[in-house]
Amino acid sequence: MLDRKVVREFLEEEFMGIEIPDDISKEEIVGTFCTYVEDDYYEWLKDNFKSFFNYGKPDWQWIRERIEKHKK
């Protein structure tokens, strides 16, 4: 779950010079944008899980090597 406050601050910076229509609130934009990103993030996680764990046949030696790289 994204931090709505951080996303709001990000969007406020990105919207510099862009006028938001009066019938759309900033909170609606923040909430909808967060949901959009979270949905995409979940799909990205699933895809990365598949590739990291070799589509259900984990290469544990490769994973050990990645763990060692991460420790450095």
VEXROKE-494001 format. One record per residue (C-alpha): residue in one letter; chain; x, y, z. Coordinates in steps of 0.5 Angstrom, whole numbers, plus 500, padded with zeros to 3 digits. Example, Ala and Ser with C-alpha at 12.3 -4.5 7.8 and 13.67 -1.06 7.14 Angstrom:
2
[node "a"; "A"; [525; 491; 516]]
[node "s"; "A"; [527; 498; 514]]
//
This chain:
72
[node "m"; "A"; [500; 500; 500]]
[node "l"; "A"; [503; 507; 498]]
[node "d"; "A"; [503; 512; 503]]
[node "r"; "A"; [498; 517; 501]]
[node "k"; "A"; [501; 523; 504]]
[node "v"; "A"; [508; 522; 500]]
[node "v"; "A"; [504; 521; 493]]
[node "r"; "A"; [500; 527; 494]]
[node "e"; "A"; [506; 531; 495]]
[node "f"; "A"; [509; 528; 489]]
[node "l"; "A"; [503; 529; 485]]
[node "e"; "A"; [503; 537; 487]]
[node "e"; "A"; [510; 537; 485]]
[node "e"; "A"; [509; 534; 478]]
[node "f"; "A"; [502; 538; 477]]
[node "m"; "A"; [506; 545; 477]]
[node "g"; "A"; [502; 549; 472]]
[node "i"; "A"; [497; 544; 470]]
[node "e"; "A"; [490; 546; 472]]
[node "i"; "A"; [486; 540; 475]]
[node "p"; "A"; [478; 541; 473]]
[node "d"; "A"; [474; 543; 479]]
[node "d"; "A"; [469; 537; 479]]
[node "i"; "A"; [475; 533; 481]]
[node "s"; "A"; [478; 533; 488]]
[node "k"; "A"; [486; 532; 489]]
[node "e"; "A"; [484; 527; 494]]
[node "e"; "A"; [480; 523; 489]]
[node "i"; "A"; [486; 524; 484]]
[node "v"; "A"; [491; 521; 490]]
[node "g"; "A"; [487; 515; 491]]
[node "t"; "A"; [485; 513; 484]]
[node "f"; "A"; [493; 514; 482]]
[node "c"; "A"; [495; 510; 488]]
[node "t"; "A"; [490; 504; 486]]
[node "y"; "A"; [493; 505; 479]]
[node "v"; "A"; [500; 504; 481]]
[node "e"; "A"; [498; 499; 487]]
[node "d"; "A"; [495; 495; 481]]
[node "d"; "A"; [501; 495; 477]]
[node "y"; "A"; [506; 494; 482]]
[node "y"; "A"; [502; 487; 484]]
[node "e"; "A"; [503; 485; 477]]
[node "w"; "A"; [510; 487; 477]]
[node "l"; "A"; [511; 483; 483]]
[node "k"; "A"; [508; 477; 481]]
[node "d"; "A"; [512; 477; 474]]
[node "n"; "A"; [518; 478; 478]]
[node "f"; "A"; [517; 472; 483]]
[node "k"; "A"; [516; 468; 477]]
[node "s"; "A"; [523; 470; 474]]
[node "f"; "A"; [526; 470; 481]]
[node "f"; "A"; [524; 463; 483]]
[node "n"; "A"; [525; 460; 475]]
[node "y"; "A"; [517; 459; 474]]
[node "g"; "A"; [516; 454; 480]]
[node "k"; "A"; [523; 451; 479]]
[node "p"; "A"; [528; 455; 484]]
[node "d"; "A"; [535; 455; 482]]
[node "w"; "A"; [538; 455; 489]]
[node "q"; "A"; [545; 456; 488]]
[node "w"; "A"; [543; 462; 483]]
[node "i"; "A"; [539; 465; 489]]
[node "r"; "A"; [545; 464; 494]]
[node "e"; "A"; [549; 468; 489]]
[node "r"; "A"; [544; 473; 489]]
[node "i"; "A"; [544; 473; 497]]
[node "e"; "A"; [551; 474; 497]]
[node "k"; "A"; [551; 480; 492]]
[node "h"; "A"; [546; 483; 496]]
[node "k"; "A"; [550; 482; 503]]
[node "k"; "A"; [556; 486; 500]]
//
